[in-house]
Amino acid sequence: MKYKYRAIAKNGKTIEGVFEATNENEVIAMIKGNNYLPLQVERDVGAEAGIELFAPKVKKKDLAIFCRQFYTMLDAGLGIVKCLDIMVVQTENKTLQRAVSEVTEDVQKGLTLSEAMKKHSIIFPTILVNMIEAGEVSGNLDSIMERMAVHFEKENKLDKKIKGSMIYPAALVVVTVAVVIFMLVFILPTFTGMFTGSGVPLPWPTQFLLNLSDSIKTYWYIYAGAIGLLIFGISAYKRTEEGRRFFDKMKLRIPIVKVTTSKIITSRFTRTLSTLMDSGIPLIKSMEVVSKVVNNLPVQDEINESIEQIRKGIPLSRSIKDIDVFPPMVDSMIKIGEESGALDDILYKTADFYDEEVEAALHKMTTLIEPILIVGMAVVIGFIVIAMYLPMFDMMQTI
């Protein structure tokens, strides 16, 4: 694994670099061995992501199956190494299979399962590694694996709902674009000879569409390249921190999307925090993991601020009250959980409630988006049809 580091030399100069090591301690040892003062050490996620760029992605469904099978074998009395050996053979996802194989080798060399998994943080989420570490300490790794299987199954179900709700709007957009291109490239040119031979001045909408049609037919490769570059540029921008932050902010500001995004984040926050705390992981450590699970940088920043408040002794319910994305019900439920001593159970029930709310919000969002897209499609196609018939009306008046 590669780590980026910053350190201060004896002359006060700041030194930055990348060092390959198995963990952060090795990097710190290297820095101190050179008589430098370490300032910051962090994983070079960009370099690791580049390695996995063309590899099959590990989906939450794959992780759910992995945890469920691991639990089944542990519950049957098999040892960890034996479980891993079997998982290497039967895991279908090649990326996950390769990672499990390397984890098996590290465990055989004496590392714990959580330590071996930490070396593959791109594949094994932080929540899974922390939960396994807690299970190793408490001796209930089997129940931890079962709990994580349920967690990833619910996360997979949520992801499928989100993607499923966007299939129809996306298909409608594709059909609209295809119809418009077909009309411009194949239908409109059939009227060109009639329009030009009539001697009647063409209205500006018709002239505009004729020019656009000729341009697309002649320079189609430029349009195709421009669209490809635009898609690639947006995709690359979304992978940067600035891009992620911009799009994450938009999700919280666009009226139709805002409510749904809020409920999705709330569902993930409460379910993940419940899972972590129920396994005995301390609140601050749990919150640090949860901040990365919500998958929204502005909200992650606010959760990190609430962590600092918790460190100062402020209760969780009060520290998250100022996070606008969470509905008022969340801090009220957390306060009840803190007072009753059953915070993990209260959070779990809250997560179940918001899982249902997410489904309703997605349905409502789709219901609102569909008519907007249909009206947009009608306006665009209607404009083309009217532009085609306007010269005909002028020709009839001339005759």
Salt bridges, closest charged atoms under 4 A:
GLU42 OE2 - LYS4 NZ 3.88
GLU48 OE2 - ARG43 NH2 2.68
GLU102 OE1 - HIS120 NE2 3.35
ASP106 OD2 - LYS119 NZ 3.10
GLU133 OE1 - LYS118 NZ 3.81
GLU153 OE1 - ARG68 NH2 3.10
GLU155 OE1 - ARG268 NE 3.26
GLU155 OE2 - ARG271 NH2 2.31
ASP159 OD2 - LYS60 NZ 3.17
ASP159 OD1 - ARG268 NH2 2.62
GLU241 OE2 - ARG245 NH2 3.37
ASP248 OD1 - LYS251 NZ 3.91
ASP278 OD2 - ARG147 NE 3.56
GLU288 OE2 - ARG311 NH2 2.86
ASP301 OD2 - ARG245 NH1 2.48
GLU308 OE2 - ARG311 NH1 2.73
ASP322 OD2 - ARG318 NH1 3.61
ASP345 OD2 - LYS349 NZ 3.48
ASP352 OD1 - LYS154 NZ 3.12
ASP355 OD1 - ARG271 NH1 2.93
GLU357 OE1 - LYS263 NZ 2.96
GLU359 OE1 - LYS161 NZ 3.24
